[in-house]
Amino acid sequence: MFLTFKTLDDINHRGKRILTRVDMNCSVDPVTKQITDISRIEAIQQTLQELSSSKVVLMAHQGRPGSDDFISLEQHTKALKNLGFNASFVDDIFGQKAKEAISQVKDGEILVLQNVRYFEGELKKAPAHEVAQEPLVQELYPLFDFFVNDAFGAAHRSQASLVGFTTVLPSVAGRLVEKEIRTLTSAIGTDQHPWTLVLGGSKVEDKVKTLSRLLSTDRVDYSVLGGLVGTLFLIAAGKVSENYSKPIKGFESAIETAQELLQEYPDVIILPEDAAVKRGNTRIDCDFSEMNNDPFLDIGLQTSDKYVKLIKESAVVFANGPMGYFENEAFAKGTSDVLNAIADCKGITVVGGGHMGAMAKKMSLDDSITHLSTGGGATINFLTGKKLDLVVALEAAAKRMDG
Ligand code: 3PG
């Protein structure tokens, strides 16, 4: 497959100072704040191994300000050390302390900068030339020879650390970005049906927007919903009380789109038919009318059965986001049923995102799924046909590099 951007094959990185943006955004236990799965760290190993004769500085985000998983990258550095890399951490991003540490990195060493989202300017989303003006980019780029972007999971974000450096440094994709783009391109090349999207989890505002774009492509036959995304649509359909909107960030802006989508695609959007709620410390499977305002933490048994059947009969399945609060075993059933069905499906299957991917691995289903993508939102955005921001930026950089 012809790639429209440059890769590690196109630069001589030996002995060079390389700024490498990766996505090590891991699942984190909300109580202990410990990382619970390092799949995304394992996924960047090939790039880091290939850069083992260079001076590598890693930049990455973890969580979002205000979220339970918004933590420092110290644990990620430890994980890299455990994987055999000569990694160290500096509690700074582009200040004096970071600059000094960067100047001391030697060939074969990896310096991990602090969580880039601790810098407020990183949260701004704007075109590459605009975010390139952020001090993060302006302070750091003169210290490097190359920028390598291997952050596939965040490829749909036009933020300073992801696209800003591509305007000022010779920039190429890392091996993970390359592999994801190649694999996903071939996976969506098929014209087989039924084509099923399984969409759950949180980040509801983002997902509703992407779902709207994806449904307008007519690619999807069934969009099977769960998690907080499912709850939003159940409220929009008047099946579940609006009291259940509390955990949904951005509910107000998403509810109208959900209502419009239900009207426009009544046969494509498949909603849960029953619920599992937490009553006391117990899982209770019930009809929506019996939920009693107890926390809605999983799809119910009837819904699971329906989704399983639909998934197994599909020719193509893309899944992103858990069906419920899978961190609590009693409420992991919907997600594990769906994952087992995906593994049993004889068609092309892609599971994306940190949570679903981690669970598929934990259940040892990786070999039965066509592709475990590190991208959640990035993968679903890819399906809409819109070019990912990271790709647009790397393409522009490639043109500049060719003069
Ligand atoms: C993800 O987990 O989907 C990526 O790391 C991107 O994170 P974000 O949705 O917070 O930008």
Residues whose N, C-alpha, C, O or C-beta is under 5 A from the ligand:
A	BS01	3PG	D23 N25 G63 R64 G153 A154 G376 G377
